[in-house]
Amino acid sequence: MIDFSKLGKQSQSSSIEPRDIFMALPEKSEYYEYPRDVQSEVWKQWFESRDNKNTIIKMNTGSGKTVVGLTILQSCLAEGKGPAVYVVPDTYLIKQVCNEAKKLGVKTTQDEDDYDFIMKRAILVINIHKLINGKSVFGMRRSNNVEIGSVLIDDAHACIETIGSQFMVKIPSTNDAYNEIEELFDSTLKTYSEQKYQEIVKQHDPYSTMLIPFWSWQEKTQDVRNVLNKYREDDNIKFH
């Protein structure tokens, strides 16, 4: 026997307003029977400015921001602004968001090739590393990049450090690429500071640091690029 009752509930409202979408979700847990006042207020203010390219939402811990975020992305999908992606700082939080979505009755996936995500019927939940890296499927491939219509970054402050590190290349001193780059600047470093040069290059002091003079870096930028390109498949380089 086929139960069409849930399908009927889902089609009762075609509203794109987040609160209306929340109230019309047919499979949400009894715990989510009604939204909190703060959630309704956030949805209202976001909806009024939803056409802005970027919006920052501030909510206190424990105020139900995951529900707010998921419902906002549901609104984006309802308005045709998909595919929708929910981004969190780490892998542990992916599971937490997906569990919350299940209780809410919102369809999510962790696979960008999922048919429901491609067809804008499910929200993709990923961590910030998946979104921003040197081989990201969301824009770093030569072709077949995954389209994003709307993206929500949960806990943006926690993601900033990761984003910064993704735009840096850290090469261990035991790596061949490190040795080749050091050779490019060997004479400059020795002239700039003999003591630091001895500590870093000769004594391999892990706590000693030294800046390369900007004029020397400018002169040899292409040489550095050549080294990085040579070792581009090294794990320390290819994802940054």
C-alpha positions as CSV (number, residue, x, y, z in Angstrom):
1,M,0.0,0.0,0.0
2,I,1.4,3.4,-0.9
3,D,0.9,6.3,1.5
4,F,0.5,9.6,-0.4
5,S,-0.2,11.6,2.7
6,K,3.4,12.9,3.2
7,L,3.6,13.9,-0.5
8,G,0.4,15.9,0.0
9,K,1.9,17.7,3.0
10,Q,5.0,18.6,1.1
11,S,3.1,20.1,-1.8
12,Q,0.8,22.3,0.4
13,S,3.2,25.2,0.4
14,S,5.2,26.6,-2.5
15,S,6.5,29.5,-0.4
16,I,10.2,30.4,-0.5
17,E,10.2,32.1,2.9
18,P,12.3,30.0,5.4
19,R,9.7,30.0,8.2
20,D,7.0,28.8,5.9
21,I,9.3,26.1,4.5
22,F,10.2,25.0,8.1
23,M,6.5,24.7,9.1
24,A,5.7,22.8,5.9
25,L,8.4,20.1,6.3
26,P,6.5,16.9,6.4
27,E,9.0,14.6,8.1
28,K,10.5,16.8,10.8
29,S,10.7,15.5,14.4
30,E,8.1,16.6,17.0
31,Y,11.0,18.5,18.6
32,Y,10.9,20.9,15.7
33,E,7.1,21.5,15.8
34,Y,7.6,25.3,16.0
35,P,10.7,27.5,15.5
36,R,12.2,29.6,18.2
37,D,11.6,33.4,18.1
38,V,15.3,34.1,17.3
39,Q,15.2,31.7,14.4
40,S,12.1,33.3,12.9
41,E,13.7,36.8,13.3
42,V,16.9,35.7,11.6
43,W,15.0,34.1,8.7
44,K,12.9,37.3,8.3
45,Q,16.0,39.5,8.2
46,W,17.9,37.2,5.9
47,F,15.0,36.8,3.5
48,E,14.7,40.6,3.2
49,S,18.3,40.9,2.1
50,R,18.7,37.5,0.4
51,D,19.7,39.1,-2.9
52,N,22.9,40.5,-1.4
53,K,25.9,38.6,-2.7
54,N,27.3,38.0,0.8
55,T,25.5,38.0,4.1
56,I,26.9,37.5,7.6
57,I,24.6,36.0,10.3
58,K,25.5,36.1,14.0
59,M,23.8,33.7,16.4
60,N,24.6,32.6,19.9
61,T,25.7,29.0,20.5
62,G,22.7,26.8,21.3
63,S,20.3,29.1,19.4
64,G,19.7,26.6,16.6
65,K,21.9,28.0,13.9
66,T,22.2,24.7,12.1
67,V,18.4,24.5,11.6
68,V,18.5,28.2,10.5
69,G,21.3,27.4,8.0
70,L,19.6,24.3,6.6
71,T,16.3,26.1,6.2
72,I,17.9,29.0,4.5
73,L,19.5,26.7,1.9
74,Q,16.1,25.0,1.4
75,S,14.8,28.5,0.7
76,C,17.6,29.0,-1.9
77,L,16.7,25.7,-3.6
78,A,13.0,26.6,-3.6
79,E,13.8,29.9,-5.3
80,G,16.0,28.1,-7.9
81,K,19.3,29.3,-6.5
82,G,20.9,25.9,-6.3
83,P,22.8,23.7,-6.1
84,A,23.2,24.4,-2.3
85,V,26.3,23.6,-0.2
86,Y,26.6,23.7,3.6
87,V,30.2,24.1,4.7
88,V,31.6,23.3,8.2
89,P,35.1,23.6,9.7
90,D,35.8,19.9,10.2
91,T,34.7,16.3,9.3
92,Y,33.1,15.7,12.7
93,L,30.6,18.5,12.2
94,I,29.6,17.0,8.8
95,K,28.0,14.1,10.6
96,Q,26.4,16.5,13.2
97,V,24.8,18.6,10.5
98,C,23.5,15.6,8.6
99,N,22.0,14.1,11.7
100,E,20.3,17.5,12.4
101,A,19.0,17.6,8.9
102,K,17.6,14.0,9.2
103,K,15.6,15.0,12.3
104,L,14.4,18.1,10.4
105,G,13.4,16.1,7.4
106,V,15.8,17.9,5.0
107,K,17.6,15.8,2.4
108,T,21.4,16.0,2.5
109,T,24.3,14.3,0.9
110,Q,28.1,14.2,1.3
111,D,28.7,13.3,-2.3
112,E,28.9,16.0,-4.9
113,D,28.0,13.4,-7.6
114,D,24.8,12.6,-5.8
115,Y,21.9,12.9,-8.3
116,D,19.6,14.7,-5.8
117,F,22.3,17.3,-5.2
118,I,22.9,17.8,-9.0
119,M,19.1,18.1,-9.5
120,K,19.0,20.7,-6.6
121,R,16.9,18.5,-4.4
122,A,19.5,17.8,-1.6
123,I,22.0,20.0,0.2
124,L,25.7,19.0,0.0
125,V,27.4,19.0,3.4
126,I,31.2,19.2,3.2
127,N,34.1,20.6,5.3
128,I,36.1,23.7,4.3
129,H,39.1,21.6,3.1
130,K,36.9,20.0,0.5
131,L,35.7,23.5,-0.8
132,I,39.1,25.2,-0.8
133,N,42.1,23.3,-2.0
134,G,44.5,23.2,-5.0
135,K,42.5,20.5,-6.6
136,S,39.0,21.5,-5.5
137,V,36.2,20.0,-7.7
138,F,34.4,23.4,-7.2
139,G,36.6,25.4,-9.5
140,M,40.2,24.2,-9.7
141,R,39.7,21.5,-12.4
142,R,40.3,22.2,-16.1
143,S,36.7,21.1,-16.8
144,N,33.7,19.5,-15.2
145,N,33.8,21.7,-12.1
146,V,30.8,21.3,-9.7
147,E,28.4,24.2,-9.9
148,I,27.4,26.0,-6.7
149,G,24.4,28.3,-6.6
150,S,24.3,29.0,-2.9
151,V,26.8,28.3,-0.2
152,L,26.6,28.7,3.6
153,I,29.7,28.6,5.7
154,D,28.9,27.6,9.3
155,D,31.3,29.1,11.9
156,A,33.2,31.2,9.5
157,H,35.7,32.3,12.1
158,A,36.8,28.7,12.6
159,C,37.2,28.3,8.8
160,I,39.4,31.4,8.3
161,E,42.5,29.7,9.7
162,T,42.0,26.7,7.4
163,I,41.4,29.0,4.4
164,G,44.6,30.8,5.2
165,S,46.6,27.6,5.4
166,Q,45.2,26.4,2.1
167,F,46.9,29.5,0.4
168,M,50.3,28.6,1.9
169,V,52.8,26.0,1.0
170,K,54.8,24.5,3.8
171,I,57.7,22.3,2.6
172,P,59.7,20.2,5.2
173,S,63.4,20.6,5.2
174,T,63.8,17.0,4.3
175,N,62.0,17.5,1.0
176,D,64.0,17.9,-2.3
177,A,61.9,20.9,-3.2
178,Y,63.0,22.6,0.0
179,N,66.7,22.0,-0.9
180,E,66.3,23.4,-4.4
181,I,64.5,26.5,-3.2
182,E,67.2,27.0,-0.5
183,E,69.9,26.8,-3.2
184,L,68.2,29.6,-5.2
185,F,68.6,32.0,-2.2
186,D,71.7,30.6,-0.6
187,S,74.0,33.5,-1.3
188,T,71.4,36.1,-0.5
189,L,70.5,34.5,2.8
190,K,74.2,34.2,3.7
191,T,74.8,37.9,2.9
192,Y,71.6,39.1,4.7
193,S,72.3,37.3,8.0
194,E,75.2,34.9,8.4
195,Q,74.1,33.9,11.9
196,K,70.5,33.0,10.8
197,Y,71.9,31.3,7.7
198,Q,74.1,29.0,9.8
199,E,71.2,28.2,12.2
200,I,68.8,27.3,9.4
201,V,70.9,25.9,6.6
202,K,73.8,24.4,8.4
203,Q,72.5,23.5,11.8
204,H,68.9,22.8,10.7
205,D,67.5,24.5,13.8
206,P,63.7,24.0,13.5
207,Y,62.9,27.0,15.7
208,S,64.9,29.5,13.7
209,T,63.2,31.5,11.0
210,M,64.4,34.0,8.3
211,L,62.6,36.2,5.8
212,I,63.9,36.2,2.2
213,P,64.6,39.8,1.1
214,F,61.8,40.9,-1.1
215,W,64.1,42.1,-3.9
216,S,65.7,38.6,-4.1
217,W,62.2,37.0,-4.1
218,Q,61.0,39.2,-6.9
219,E,64.1,38.4,-9.0
220,K,63.7,34.6,-8.6
221,T,59.9,34.3,-8.5
222,Q,59.8,32.3,-11.8
223,D,62.6,30.0,-10.6
224,V,60.5,29.3,-7.5
225,R,57.5,28.6,-9.7
226,N,59.6,26.1,-11.7
227,V,60.6,24.2,-8.6
228,L,57.0,24.1,-7.3
229,N,55.8,22.9,-10.7
230,K,58.4,20.2,-10.7
231,Y,57.1,18.8,-7.4
232,R,53.5,19.7,-8.0
233,E,52.3,16.2,-7.2
234,D,54.0,16.2,-3.8
235,D,51.3,16.2,-1.0
236,N,52.9,19.3,0.6
237,I,52.2,21.3,-2.6
238,K,49.4,19.9,-4.7
239,F,46.5,20.6,-2.4
240,H,47.6,24.2,-1.7
